[in-house]
Amino acid sequence: MKILTRFTKKDLWSIPNILCYIRFLLIPVFVMQYIRAQQPREYFQAAAVVLASGLTDFLDGFIARTFNMVTEFGKLIDPLADKATQAALIFVLVVKIKWMFLLLILFVAMQLFMLIAGLAMLKKDRRLDGSKWFGKVSTTVFYAVMLVLVALPNLDQTIVNILMIICGAFLALSFALYAREYFRMYREVKREESNNVGMVNTHS
């Protein structure tokens, strides 16, 4: 678990990480705004909060890469802010949109797998080297679909279903490809451990 100790107190207050904290703070703001919304203008305001969160997400990544402010702590909390925001979106929509619970089940299953697999690899001092392209595409589609559903609560159910199917398809694809990456990492670790055992036995 050495990865978890590779940050300093200065990392806590870097600009990218402060922007990440703002994303966490925007989550309850969005939830309250959406739950209380009744008029079209109020739903647009809830969507605007999500857009603001997305902007801070873009800025913290851009600043971190451009000004060499990437930190190990940032690598930990940035995906947490992403998942917390996504969870808030899908949970509030479950209340108002039929069949959204199916997307919720897929989302929770994926996050549980990623958490368990990620922790297992961290114990081996391994982890995925940043987000993969398919994860970024899936996240972009997810946010686009959720924003439309938040901003336009009176969409025809057929359109809503199509959007959810598209979102679900990209989530499922991302899930499958991430699972493949983790299984590949697991095989590599097992192969290295086997080789190390073989070397020990040879020298014994």
N, C-alpha and C positions, 0 to 999 in steps of 0.2 A: 504493500500500500504506500510505497514511497511517493507516488504521484501526488497524493493528497497533502504532502508536506512541502511541496515546492512553490510556496508563495510567501511573501513578506507582508508586513502590516501596510506598507506603501501600496501594495496591490489593491487593498480594500478601497482606496480612495482615488484610484485612477479614473480618468474621465470615462473610458468605455464601461467600467464597472458601475460608476455612478448612473450612467444612462440605463444600465441593466436594472439597477434598483428602481429607477423610475418606471420601468416596464412592470415590475412587480406591483408598484403602487397604483398603476393604471388598471389593474385587474379588478379590484373591488369597485373602482369608479365606473368601469364598464358594466359590471354585473348590476349595480344599483340603477344605473341609467336605463339599461334594457328592461329590467323587471318593472320599473315604474312607467316605462314608455306606453303611451296610449295613442298619441297623434303621430302622423308620418314624420313630422319635424323631429320628434323625440327619438324615433328609431334611427334617423339619420345622424343625430347627435351621438347615439351609442356607437354607430359605425365609425364616426369620426374619432372616437376614443381609440378604437382598434387601429385605425390608420395612424394615429399618433404613436401608438405602441410599435407599429411596424416601422415607422420612421426612426424611432430611437434604436430599434434593432439594427436597421441599416447603418445608422451613424456610428453605433458602438463598434461594429465590425470594421467599418471603413476607417475610423480613427485608429483603432488598434493596429490594423495592418499598415496603414500609411505612415504612422508615427512610431512604429515599432513599440507599441504599448500592449502587445499580446502577453497575457499572464496566465499562469496555471490556474489561478483562482477564477479568472474570467472564463477559462475553458470549462470550468465546472458549473458556474452559475448561469452562463449564457443559455445553454440548452435547457436548464431548469426553468428559466424565464419563458422560453419558447413553449415548453410543454405545459406550464401552468396557464399561460394565455390561451393555448389551444384547448386545454381542458375546460377553462371557464366558458369559452365560446360554445363548445359542444354540449356542455351541461345545461346552460341556460336555454339553448335551442331545443333540447329534449322535451322541455315543458310545453312548448308551443307547436312543435312540428311532428306530425305523424311519421313514424318509421325512423326518426332520428336515433332512436335507441339502438338500432342496428349498427349505425356508424359509431355510436358510443362503445358498444361491445368490441368492435374491431379496434378502435383507438385504444381502449384500456388493455386489450390483449397484447397489442403491439408494444405499448409502453412498459407493461410488466415484463415482457420478454427482453426488451432492451435494457431494463434495469437489472434484471437477474443476470443476463449474459454479460453486461458491462461490469457488474460487481465481480463476477467470476473471473473475468479477464484482468481486472485491476489487482486481484489477489496474485495474479501471475505477473504483475507489473506490465501489463499490456492494455492497450485500448485502441479504439479506432482513431485514425489520424484525421480528425475533423469530419464535418458532414460530407457525405457522398453526393454526387450529382443527382442521383435519383431521390435522395432525401430532400434536397433543395427544391426539386421540381414538385414533389409531393406536397411539401409545405406551402409552396406558392399557390398550387391549386386549392389546397385546403383553405387558405386565407381568402382567396378570391371567392370561393363558394360561400364560405361563412359570412363574408362581408355582404354579399348579395342577399343572403337569407336574413341577416340582421337588419339591413337597410330597407328591405322590401318584404315585410311580413305578410302581405296580402297577395303574394304571387300565386298563380294557379298551381294546384297540387301536382299536376303533371310535370310542370317545369321544375318544381321543387324536387320531385322524385328523380328527374333526369340529372339535376345538379348533384344530388346525393349519390347517385350511382357513379357519376364521374369521379367525385371525391373519394368514394369507397374504393373504386378501381385503382386509383393512384396510391391510396393508403396501403391496399393489399399488395401492390407491386413493390412498394418501398419496404414493406414488412418482409416479403419474401427475399428481396435482395440483401437487406441487412442481416437476415437470418443466415444467408449464404456466407456473408462476410465473417460473421461470428463463428460459424462452423469451420471456416477456413483457418481462422486464428486458433481455434481449439485444436485442430489437427496439427498445426505447426508447433504449438506448445507441447502436445503429446509426443511429436516426433523428436523435438529437442530433448525432452525429458528421457525418452527412450535411448537417444544417442549418448546422453550424459551417463546413464546407467551402464550402457555398453562400454564406455570408456573407463568407468570405474572398475568394472569387472575385468577388463583387459589388463589394467595396471595392478590388479590385486594379486 
